[in-house]
Structure formats: C-alpha cells, structure tokens
Amino acid sequence: MAKMRISPELKKLIEKYRCVKDTEGMSPAKVYKLVGENENLYLKMTDSRYKGTTYDVEREKDMMLWLEGKLPVPKVLHFERHDGWSNLLMSEANGVLCSEEYEDEQSPEKIIELYAECIRLFHSIDISDCPYTNSLDSRLAELDYLLNNDLADVDCENWEEDTPFKDPRELYDFLKTEKPEEELVFSHGDLGDSNIFVKDGKVSGFIDLGRSGRADKWYDIAFCVRSIREDIGEEQYVELFFDLLGIKPDWEKIKYYILLDELF
C-alpha cells in the first residue's frame, strides 16, 4: 500500500483493510480488493494518460452515482485526483459473480436468461439526463487518441479468428467508414459474466461501468452473442437469447461492435 499514489485522506480510510491486488481484469486500471473485518471494499486507479477516456475512473464514478436507484451498482465512497492518478473507492457489489455461480457447460439456459434480463433492464432506463454518450463518433475519437498515444490494445493475436484485418489502423479505418445508424439506449459497455453479480438466481449487481452510458442498443447485445459463442459454443443458445428478447438479430451491427471491441 505504501507504493500507491493516494492522498493521506484515502490512506486513512483504508488503513485497517488488507490490500490484495486484482490480477483478473484486462483494463489498464489498477484494482485492489480491500479485505476488512466486516466488509470488503475496492479501490480502482487510473493514471492521467487515460483522463477523459472510458478507462478513466472519474467517468466510472459519475456513472455509478447516476445509476443509483436505477441499477444495482457499488456505492461510491471516495474519489480523488492525486499525484497524477484518479482513485475511486467503492463498496463491494452485492452477490456472487455470474462466472463463479454458474458453469457455462452446466447452466447454459440460466446464463442466457441472465443476459436477457440484463438487456431488458438496460433498455428500460430513461437516458434523457445520462451524463455520458458513447456514440460511435465519441468511441472512434477515443480510439484515435488511444492509437496515437500507444494506449490501445493492438495485440492482433487476441483478435477473433474471423477478424479480416491485418493491423489496427486498417481495422480503425473500416470502423470509421462503415459506421451503422444508432438507436441509443442505456448500455453497460462491457457486458459479460465477469461483470454481472447474481443472488437467488437474479441479477444483483454490475461492475466495471466506465464505458456505460448512451450507446446503440446492439452494443451490449453483441457482447452477449460473443460470450455465448465463446463460453457455451452452441448456436442454439444464441437463438434462445434472441427468443427471450423477442427480437431478430441484426448480424451486421453485431459483427461491427465485436470488431470495435478488438482495439479496447
């Protein structure tokens, strides 16, 4: 904890907690689980290079405050900018991670039901006063900044096998040229079973909300389709997902948003 760039005020808030670094996430943020005698907290930190991007924890803080009473999200306990870092202290989410509660092979139908429940919850939220818009124009502008500053995920080895592009700039040019029309709703922005908490068989919490805000309704749906195919692997469950949503898939948009995420 001594190496953390945090203020004396924040240090005092967490001094009685045991600090455990989280190594699971793939974002550039530093995340620490703070284990206490009666409760656990989380500290999430990003450096100044990411200020104003969807990785910036100040943005996540703003969205968590806005989502209070709309979705089950962690409570913001403290936020600061200190010594070149943005630091967000929050409560622990309620429930158990979906990825830990349900095995993909053993409970595929339940996972599909939870994904559909999430999408319905998101689309029911009034976004008229939502503080952030993650339209394609804003996401592509962010991506251009990340690419120009060597902050984007440019490891092509991690791309989907059917991604038909040779390098990040070629993919970026395609994304900019082929932008689809958008139907804005509330979007989580990084929806998957590692960001959903469950309790008593129902969705009980969401984490990693830095990319949440107004976005095309197919954005989160595309992430669900990708997760179903990668984690469960049977197309019948993709069909079940759309049956539960009561809509027909827009495959062009789904493909586009999966490609967009290759560089984040």
N, C-alpha and C positions, 0 to 999 in steps of 0.2 A: 504493500500500500504506500510505502514511502516514495516510490518512484512515480506515483500518479501525480499528474498536474491538476491538483484540485485545491480549492480555497480552504483556509482554516475553518470556515463555517461548515463546509461539506465534510471535511475530515472529522469534525466533532460529531456530526450526525451519524457517521458510520463507524466510529472508532470501536464500538462494542461488538461489531459484526466480524465474522471470519470471512475473508475475501477469497473467492475461488474464481479463477479466470475461465470464462466460457470459450471453448475451442470448437464448438459445433458450427456456428454461423459462418457464412462466406462473405459477409459485407466487410468493408474496411473499418467499421466501428469496433472499438474495444468494449467488450461486455464482461461484467463481473457479477457473479452471484454473491450476495452478502448474506451469510447464514447467521441468523440470530437465535436467541434462546426461545423466543415465542413466535417469531415471524422471519420470513426471508424477504430481502429487497433485491433490486437490480440496479446497477449503475452502468450506463451506456455513454460512451465518449467518442467524439469525432474531432479530428484536428481541423484547422482553419482552411485547409485546401478544399474541403467539402462544403464550406459555408454556402448556403443558398441552393444546394443540390438536394435531391431526395434522400441522400445519405445523412444530411445534417440533422442532428438530434434536436435542434431547436424547432425544426419543422415537425418532427415527430411529437414533440411536446405540445405544439399548437394543435395538432390534430387530436391528440389524446384528450386535451381539455375540451375541444369542440365536441368530441364523441361522447362525453359524459352524459348519461341519460338516454343515449341513442343506441349504443352498443356496449357490451361488457368489455371494458379495457382497463389496464392497470391505472392506478391513481398516480398523478404527478406529485411528487413530494418535494422536489427541489430542482431548479435549473440554474445554470450559471455559464458564463463565458469567462474562462480563467487561463491566463498564460498560453494563449493560442489554442485552447481546447474548449469545446462545448460539452458540458457534462449534465446528464439527465439522470436523476434518482427517482425510481418509481417502485410501487408496490409489486408484489408477485401476482401474476394472473391467477384467477380462480379456476380450480380444476386440474386436470391432467392433460398433457399434450396428446392430441389425437394420434400422433405417430407412435406413442407409447401405449396408449389404451387399446388400440385396435391393430391387429396384424393384417397387412394387406391381403394375404392369402386366405386368412381365416374369416375375415369380416368384410368382404368387398362391398356387399349391399349396404352395410351400415355406413361405410366411408362415403359411398355415393350419396346416401341420404343426407349426411352431414354437409357435404359440398353443396348440395341443392339448397339446404336450409340456409347456409351462408349467403348464397346468391340472392335468395328471396329477402333475407334480412337487409342486405346492402341496397337492393333496389327499392325498398320501402322507405328509405331515409330521405327526408327533404334536404336537398343540397343548395337551396337558394342562398344561404349565408355561409356555405362551406368556405373556409379560408384559403384553400389551395385548389388550383385547377391543373390536373395532369393531362391536359390535351396533348395531342401528338406534336403540335408546334412547340410546346414547352418541354416535352420529353426529348425531342430531337435537338433543341437548343442546348439542353443539359448534356446530351450525349456528345455533341460537338465540343463543348467545353471539356468534358472528361477525356475525349480522344486527344485533343490538343495539349492537354496537360498530363498525359500518360497516366490517367486515373481510371480509364475504362478497363473492363475485363476483355482483353484481346487474345486470350488463350484459345485458339481455334480448336485445340484438342478437346475442349469441353463442349463444343457445339453439338447440336443434334446431328445424327448421322446423315440426315437428308438435307442439311443446310447447303444450298447450291452456291456458296460464295467462297472465294479464296482468301480474302483478307477483310479486316474490319471496315476499312474505308469503302470497299465495294459493297458490303452489306449496308453501311450507312447511306450510301448514295441510292441504293434501292429503296430503303425505308423512306427517304425523303421524297423520292419520285412517286412512289406508289401509295401514298397516304390514303386510307379509306375515309369515307364520311363517318362522323362520330355521333353517337347518341349518348349524351352524358348522363351518368348516374353516379351514386357513390361507389367508389372502388377501393378495395383494400390495397391493391397494387403489388402484393407479393403473397398471394393466397396459396396455401399448401398445408399439409397435415402437421408440419413442424411449427406453424404459426397459429394454429387453432387449438383451443383448450376445450375439453368436454367434461361434463359432470352429469351423472344419472342419465346418460345416453343423449344428452342435448349439448348444443354449443354453449359454453360458459365463459369464453374469453378469447380475445385476439391480441397478438403482439406483433412487433415489427411493423409499425404503422407509418413509417417515414414516407412511403410512396402512396399513402392513402389520400383521397380527395376526389374531385370530379374527374371522371375518365369515361371512355366508351364502355358500354355495358359488356362488350365482348372481351374486354381485357382480362378480368378475373375468370370468366368462363374458359378462356384459352388456357390459363394456368391450370384449371381443374382438369381439362382434357389431357394436357401433357402429363399431369400427375397420375391420372387414371391409367394412361397407356404405359408409363414407365414403371409404376409401382404394382399395378394389378395385371396389366398386359392383355386383357381380353376386350375386344371391341364391343362385346355385348354390354359391358358396363358403361361405356361411353354412350351407347344407345339408351340405357336405363337412366343415365344422368339427364339427358335431354327429355326423356319421357316425364321425369319428375318435374322438370322445369316447365314442361308444356310448350316448348318452342322447337323450331327446326334449326339445326346448326348452320351457321354462316362460316363455311370452311375457309374462305379467303381471308376473312378477318382473324379467325383463329390462327391460321398459319402466320399472318402478319405479326400478331402480338407475340407469338412464340419466337419469331425471328428478332423482334425488337429486344426481347429479354436476353438474347445471346451476348449482348455487349454490356449488361449490367450485372 
